[in-house]
Amino acid sequence: MDFAQASESQGSPAGRPKAALGDLFFRVVNRWHLIFATQLLDFGLIMLVAGLVYPITVGRAGDTLHYMSGAAVIAIICHFYFAQGHLYHINALLNETKAVKSIILRVSLVFMALAAIAALTHQQALFSRVWFVAFYGGVIVATAVGRSVVAAMLRRWIARGYITQNVVIVGDNELTGHLIERFKTNRFGIRIAGVFDDRTPDNGRATTAHKTGELTRGGVGDLLAYASHHTVDLVVVTLPITATDRITAIIKHLRQLPLNIRILPGAIGIQRFSPMQLERTDLPGVQLITIADRPISEFAWVMKGLLDRLGALVGLLLVSPVLLFCAAGISMTSPGPVLFRQKRVGYKGREFNIIKFRTMDYEFCGSYTPTRRSDNRIFKFGGLLRKTSLDELPQLINVLRGDMSLVGPRPHMLGQLVEGRSFFEAVNEYASRHRVKPGITGWAQVNGWRGPTETMEQIERRVEHDIYYIENWSPMLDMVILARTVFKGFFGKNAF
């Protein structure tokens, strides 16, 4: 869910000021900002209550740190218990009545559990009973009021068109029409951004989506182009569940992008059998089958990007003497520019210019022919740079620019072939590598699959390792890969 991401064709929502001061705020605020802000609000309110209750019920200056530390531990426990109950889901934030009931129950369970533990361990004197009871009541009141304020603000922002979860539908049929009707009121900030279908509506009937016109945006190829340049939070496939071949082909293409993909399992999926549970799903009141999720959550994606840029900046400062040495060596041993730029395929299949130290004679720099062992196009000092992987260091600039990550699948040249076939055609999951940013190093590289891709096995094993990285990403895995790169990856047998 993103804020203020409506397409240009729809214009501004009704009643929304054209140049409101708050517009700038909502252009940079994302769903994870909202959830993180609510988490901070809950923590802050609990600590505020602790600070207000302490002087009234205890009042001893020497025990302030003791009591506030205890309150912080309780606040952390409550935070994880709230998260476990989906209380930071956008639908829970909107429905304060159910959220407050759940908060009262969960806060009560936390305090009862702590009281029981204190009694069993004979630590009843650890905190004042009066403070404990007053703190318990204050936490319930403060968090309940806080959630009511958040819900009121969210409803207002939704009405003004600020909060929008962009949903696209694949399949133009009767189910699509029902789905559009269900969410046309925009109660939960759901916006149907487009309908894509390679074929005409079933039996030639004009469905709701087909009639509206502005929602019909083309076929699956058009969806890929649209999702590459617009925010798409959810893709819902409404095709008949029996059309397995067609659905499989569509999903194969959609997996090129970091998308949350779901299937609507027929009319039963939009029947309200259990609204209480279904409100926690991707579309409130709609049961969907999960096919694929974004490999990295929005919050983790932003944090990974920040750490990438910080790491790249620190790295450039640390290796600046090495960069100067490499630049001087190139200048003295081969005429031409020090840096070399080449088109590569990156995130969401977009092209970008990768930056490396030049290792070939200048007249061969425009060639897209992959290098091989003992390649006579490589001058002597350039060969040294390639064997030590020092030619890759300028890619830290690509990381600062946001084209690359420190860790990720290595970007390949445009139209690269293996055994006469393009990588995309040769390997079924190849395009799935583009769901994350390419990296300077990656899981494949530290496991020995770097260098040439001259055989089918080489590209298949590299893609296999890249997909493993994408599906199992974690900050710890990035740290392991970076550490292995430093101690092992620079001097590989396949570096030439």
Summary of the structure (lengths in Angstrom):
residues: 496
radius of gyration: 27.7
end to end distance: 45.0
largest distance: 83.1
contacts: 1499
relative contact order: 0.07
helix: 56%
strand: 12%
